[in-house]
């Protein structure tokens, strides 16, 4: 029998200390680069977007790829890419840690729209409010002091 697997992950991570350094003009280059990392790892990108201090990725993982290794690879390679290309002068790296939330396949259209509309969404909600909401929605215990 073959291996059949499709786990949708909504991944969220931010810039170091949430410094607003991902200027809009070069975000598309960053997103395309991350898409290339996902393709190289045989993961399918459904949507990527973000704001000046964090990004959201909706993807599914190939069964041979671990979530932690994928995110580590994305952060390391994209940091190097940003610095080599001088895409975001204020960028000092990615924050340690990340949020990763699984979803049912039926949630995919809603999540795509949610990620697509990040800038509008953050006109009324801060990153911290959004992240706390995601943690609560997924019933994840957290310590407020680590949500810097």
N, C-alpha and C positions, 0 to 999 in steps of 0.2 A: 504494500500500500504506500502511496505517496504521502507527503506532508502537506496538509492544507491548513492554512493559518491566515487570518486577517484581523489584526488587532489595531484599532485606530487609537493613536496617541495625540493628545493636544499637549504640546510642549511649550513651556513659557520660561524664559530666562532673561535676565536684565544686565545692563552695563554695570561695571564696578561702581558701587555706592550709588547706583541709579543716576549717575551723571548724565544729563541730557546731551549726549554727544553724537547720536546717529542722525546727522542732518539729512533732511529729506532728499536733496538732489542725488545723493549717492546710495540711498537705501536699496534701490532696485538692483544695483551692482552687487551689493552684499547678498540680497535675496537670491539672485541668480547663482552666485557662488555656492551658497548653502544648498540650493537645489541640486547643483552638480555633486556635492558631497553625498546627498541622499541617493541620487541615481547611482553613484559609484558603489554604494552600499546596498543596492537593489531594494531601496525603499521608495515608495510612491508619495510624492508631495501633492496634497490636495489644495493647500493654501498656506502662504506665509505672508506675514505683515507685522507691523508694529508701530512704535512711536520712537521718539528720540531717546528713550531709555530702556526699552525692552522689545522683545520679539515673541511672536506666537507662531508655532508651526503645527499644522495638522498633517499627519503622515501615518502610514502603516509601516511596520517594521518587517523586513524579511526575516524568516525564522532563524537564519544563521547569525543575526545581528542582535547584540544585547543593547538595551536602551542606554545604560550608563556609558558603554563604549562609543555609541553613536554620538551622544551629546558631548562627551569629552573630545571626540574627533572634530565635531562641528565647531566647538569653542576654540580649540587649538588652531585649526586650519584657518578659520575665519579671522581670528586675532592676527595671525601672521599676514593674511591677505590684506586686512585693513591697514596694517602698519607698512607693508611693502608698497601699497598703492597710495598711501597717505589719504585714504578716503574720508576719515573723520579725525581731524587734528586733536580734538579733545578726548578721544577714546583712549582709555587706560586699561582696557581689558573687560572681561565678563565677570560678573558677580559669581562667587562660589555657589554651587547648588543650582537647583532648577525645580520647576513643577512639571509633573507629567501625569496626565489624567486619561484614563481609558474611556471610550465611548462606544455605544452601540452603533452599528452601521446606519441605523435610521436617523441618528443625530447628525450625520455628516452634512447635509444641506444647511442646517441651522448653524453649525460650527463654522462652516465656510463663510457664511454671511457675517457671523460674529467677528471672525478674524479679519475679513475684508474691511469692516467698518471700524477698525481700531481707533483711528483719529477722532471720528465723531464720538465714539464711546467714551474716550478720555477727555472730552470737553466737560463731562459731568461727573466723572469718577476717576480718582487717582489710581496709580498702579497698586498701591497698598490695599485700597478698598477692593479693587478687582481681584487681586490675588487672594485676599482673605475670603472673598465670596466663592472663589473656585475651591479653596480648601474646605470650606464649610459645605458646599454643594456635594463634594466627594467624601464627606465625613472623615476628613483627615485632621487628627489632633496636631496642634502646632503651638509653639511658644511665641508670643507676641514680640519678645525681645529680639528674635531672629529675623523679623520682617522689617529690617532697617530700610 
